[in-house]
Amino acid sequence: MSDVLEFAGVTVVRGQTTLLDDVTWEVEEGQRWVILGPNGAGKTTLLQLAAGRMHPTSGVAGVLSEVLGAVDVFELRPRIGLASAALAERIPGDEAVHNVVVTASYGVVGRWRESYDTFDHVRAAELLKALGADHLADRSYGTLSEGERKRVQIARALMTDPELLLLDEPAAGLDLGGREDLVRRLGELAADVDAPALVLVTHHVEEIPPSFTDVLLLRDGKVVAQGPLEITLTEGNLSATFGMPLELERRGGRWTARARVGAGTVAAAAAS
């Protein structure tokens, strides 16, 4: 396997619920993917598979040229940068921001007795600066605003120089200013040819950063459409994904969507 991610017929079942249903999807080096879909579509489940934190019930899930179920995930996970709400909840509120980032070198949350060399500290400082959070280095994580926390989490996800960066709803909970600042910074990261392959999960097209290349649309655990952003993110595909007639507009490299005024049924949306 040469792709960053190579999923073939992947299905995830928990109890009587099918979270993902026969998903086939590939991510190559240099691509920047956004995963769009409503609540319960299977977006976070797909990201957990990509992070090596879940195994498929059936199908083959290839991650960084390894196959889940045939690789030691504890060796695989350090090659993947992950920023998610579940991980953020584990960060101690009294931890200094610099330590939140540098501890990713050991894959731990919270300083204990481990030691770090000069390179680790310099890299943590550089990442915080790149994300506009260097002035927060000595602050306690628990005192930060939601926008500041999101930037610190992304810096932490980049600490190990990952081959794949996964961002699960990074703009969730942010106000308009915080969202726009984060989207701008993610756009700059996506435009960097040296940045790892990126996969970002969101509910909102407004949160798609510039320079993202591809989109995967999910509904009820199934793929509605996937492919290059320019040709795949259409009003018809988006309407079918969210189950209502939607209007889609792009301006200045950014997208907006809203309900179509006076439109008919969900069936009409899927047929449009």
N, C-alpha and C positions, 0 to 999 in steps of 0.2 A: 504494500500500500504506500502510495506516495503523497496522497492528499493529506491535508491537515485533519479533516474529518471526512469519513466515508461510511455513511449509514446505508444499509441495504435491508429493506423490509423490516425495519425495527418496530416492534410492538412492546408496549409496557402495560401490564395488567396488574392492578392491585385489588385483591378481593374480587368483587363483581364488576369493578369499574375499569374500563379500558382508557388509559391516559394518553397513549399514543397508538395509532393504528396504521401499521404498514408504511412507515415513513422511510423514504429513500432520499438521501440528501448528501451533497458533497461540498466541502469548503477547501479551496486551494490556497496556497501561499499568496499573500498580497491582497486577498479579497477582504472586503469589509461588508459583512452581512447584517441586516436587521431582520429580526423575527417579529412579525406583527400578528395580533389576534386578540379576541376578547378574553375575559376571565374564563378559566377552565379549558382553554384551547389546547393546553399541553406545552406551552412555551417554556415554563420553568423546568418541567420534566425533561424536555429536550436539552436544555442547558445543563442540567445535572448529569445527563449521560455524557455530554461533551466534556464535562469536568472530571469524568471518571469517578463520580460519587454515586452512581447508580448503574445497574446492569439491565439490559433489555430482557424481557420475558422470552422473546424470540427475535430472530433476525441477527444481523451482524453489525456491530458498532465499532468502527475503526477510529482510533484517536492517535494522531501523531505516529502513524505507521505501526501502531500496536492494536491488538484486538482485545476489547474488554472481555474478561473471562479467561484470557490466556496471558495476562500480563500482571505484574505486581503493581497495583494502582498507587501504592505508596512511593514507588519510583517514578510513576507517570505524573502524578499531581504537581510536583514542583516545576514541571515544564509548562504548566497551565496557570495563567493569572485569572483569578476569579474575584469579582466584586458582586456581592449579593446581600440581601437583607438578613438572611440567616447567618452569614458570616459576621456581618456588622453587629448583630446582637451579642456576639461572644466577646467583643472588644471591651475590656474594662474601662469604665468611665474615668478612672483616675490615671490612666496610662498617658504618658506624654506622647504627643503627636509623632515626634521623631521615632520613638520606640514602637509605635503602632506600625510604622512603615518598615523599620529595620528588622523587626522580628519575623517578617516574612522570609528572611534568609534561612531560618530554621523551620519555617512552616508552623510556627507557634503563635498564639495570641497571648500577649502579656509577657513582660520580661521576667526571667527567673534567675538562673545562675549561668546562663549561656554567655559567651563572650563573642564580640564582633571585631573584625579588623578595620583598619582605616578605610579600605575600599568600600565596605558595607555602609559606613557612616556617610562617606562622601556621596555614594549613590543615592541613599535615602534623601540627603539634602538636595541633590540635583533634581530628583523627581518631584519633591515638594515644590521647588522653585518653578519647575516646568508647568505645574498645575496651579500656580498662583497661591500656594499655601505655605511658602517658606517662612512667612512671618508667624505662623501658627506652631512652629516646631516645639516650643517649650510649653505650649498650652496643654491642659488636660483635655483628652478627647471628649469627655462628657460635657465640657463647656462650649463646644462648637455648635454653630448653627447647622441645620440639615445640609445646606449647600456646602459648607466647609467640610462636613463629614464625608460627603460623597467624593470630594476631590482627594481627601486623605485616603479613602478606600481604594480609589483608582491608583494612586501612587503606590500603595501597598501591593496591589495586584501586579504592578509592573516591576516590583523590586527584584525578582529573580530573573529578569530578562526573559520572560516566557516566550514560547513559540506560538502560543495561542492566548488571546485575551478575551474573557467572557464577562459581559456586563449585564446583570439582570435588573432591568428597570432602574438605571442610574439616576434618572430625573424624577422618580417618584417622590412626592412630598415636597418638592421645591416650589417656591413662588416663581412668578414670571421672570424676575431678574436672575434668580439662581439658576433657573432652567436654561435661560439664554446664555448665561456665562458658561455653563457646563457643556451645552451643545457646541458652542464655539470652540472650546478647548478639545472636545472630542473630534471635531472636524479637523483641527490642526494635527491631532494625533493620527487620524485616518489618512491625512495627506502625506505623512512621513513615510517614505519608501522603506525605511529601516524598522518601522513599527511591525509588531507581529500581526498575524491574521486576527481579525476582530469579529466578534459576534455580539450583537446588542439586542436585548429583548425589550419591547415596549408595547403599550396599547395605542400609542398616539403617533400619527405620521408627523406631527409637529416636532417630535423629538428625534427625528432622523437627522443626524449631522451631515453637513456637506462632505463630499468625498467618499461617502459610502457607495458601494458598487452593486450589491445584490439584495434581494428580499425574499423571505420565505413567509408565506401567509398560511396560518393554521386556524382550523375551526373543528371543535369536537375531536381533537387528536389526529385529524387528517390534514394532509396538505391540500390547500385550495389551489395554490399556484406558487411557483418559485422560479427565480432567474434574475437576469439583470434588472436593476431598479428602474431604469428608463422605460423598459417595455413591459414589465410585469406589474408594476404598481399602477393599475388602471382603476377607473371608477367601478367597472364591472367586477373585477377581482376583489376590490376592497369592500364593495357592497355585499358580495357573497360571503366574505369572511366575517363581517359584523352583523349580517342578517338584516340589513335595512338599506334603503336607497341612499347613497351618499354622493356628494359632489366633491371632486378632488381638484386641487389647484396647486401649481408649482410656480414659485417666483423667487428669483435670486438664489437658486440652489436649495430652497426650503419648501416643504410641503404643508398644505393645510387641507382639512376635510370637515364637512358639515353635512347635516341631513339635507336631502333634496326636498325643497319646498314643493308641496302638492303632489309628491310622488305616490305611487300606488303601493303594492304589497312587496313583501320580501321576495316573492317569486319574480316580480318584475325587476327587482334589483339584481337578482342573479342572472337574469336574461339580458340585462342592459350592456 
